[in-house]
Amino acid sequence: MDVVLIEWLNLILRWLHVVAAMAWIGSSFYFIHLDLSLKPEAHLPKGTYGEAWQVHGGGFYHMVKYLVAPTRMPDHLTWFKWEAYTTWLSGFALMVVVYYLNPELFLIDRSVLDLEPQAAVVISFFALALTWLGYEGLCRSSLRSNQTTVALIGYVFLVALTYGFTHVFGGRGAFTHIGALVGTIMVANVFVVIIPNQKKIIDRLIAGQEPDPQWGAESKLRSVHNNYLTLPVVFLMIGNHYPLLFATRFNWLIVAIVLALGPVIRHFFNERHAGRKSPWWVWGVAAAGMIAILYLTNAGPRQGSAALPTPAPAFAAVEDIVISRCSMCHGPETAWPGIAAAPKGIFLNDEVSIRQHARLIDIVSVRSDAMPPGNITDMSADERAIIAAWLADGRK
Ligand code: HEC
């Protein structure tokens, strides 16, 4: 496909994806807050769970929640589902444009696993589908009566999967996959459980029958799962743009910490919205987690680091390496199929441009191995060490 067309698809899909996700997460946070702040009041009609007063946009809102449903179907009903569906559809399309059309750059890393492009795409697709089925099985199993067990098993499952993904795909691909998987679980909760249950409830109401309260409870539970998964998924989606996160040795451990921190941080807000005592300890845990991540991002590239050469090499050695490993993409005439112009406008083809980008080179190819993508031009640990020594010696 035409490179310019792909570039535009990338932009438009990303825009749509971010906007849809904002709308979805926004409404999801809003409803969780609303649910937690509902107060049962004596004057409320039968069948209601509680009420809340809110002020916004120049007026007051009086919200009342009916459990499971009002006795009569209202004439107008607003549904919340297309925000979630659009987020998934645009996200999957973006996955196709960025990863499936270009598996060699962002999905495969031959130093991790020597995959054929088609194999990488097939593994990616089925991994998403199968792991979602695993989650669905867990939620429907007899364990579901104990949500703490479900949360713990879910956590271990996601960390194991992260470890697996980081040993099958390149770091960036792995981050996106675990994020995409969690996102898929969340959208599927809406598509497979929450909305169908809501429809069953409405059908019963129209037929003049009492709906099963279990349907409402099940939807509520899935919506709570989604609430706790939101922060990790957003971190992972942003994290795949940060080489020190995805292309360093303990990338999987960083994800494990984030998967734990996200729910802990949500807990703080959930407790507050429910009007309970704010669990301030959460911020201590969050700070400890972030410091641990900071420390782990310093562990160096995944292929390991070589000892720095002494004495520090002259610039000519660095220039040779960068020109032979980077300039076929980051040059005035890119020689790589599928890359129209120097990516991100970064040229690395002469002394001036290399010196100008020294800090970025340090991040993407010395402290991490994000570049060359998938180590496609076979940069060695010794070569990274030569650049590291030159940087440490004051870039002479
Ligand atoms: C096969 C082509 C290719 C090679 C070889 C390559 N890059 Fe890149 N580079 C890319 C692409 C594609 C991107 C844009 C990635 C993205 O979309 O985030 C990029 C982005 C970058 C960025 C910007 C990162 C950011 O955070 O915005 C830097 C810096 C960079 N490359 C440095 C290097 C260095 C240093 C080398 C050699 C060691 C190198 N690249 C080799 C394709 C390449």
Boltz pocket constraint, residues with backbone or C-beta under 6 A from the ligand:
constraints:
  - pocket:
      binder: B
      contacts: [[A, 105], [A, 240], [A, 241], [A, 321], [A, 322], [A, 325], [A, 326], [A, 327], [A, 328], [A, 329], [A, 330], [A, 336], [A, 339], [A, 343], [A, 344], [A, 346], [A, 348], [A, 357], [A, 360], [A, 361], [A, 364], [A, 365], [A, 371], [A, 372], [A, 373], [A, 376], [A, 377], [A, 379]]
      max_distance: 6.0
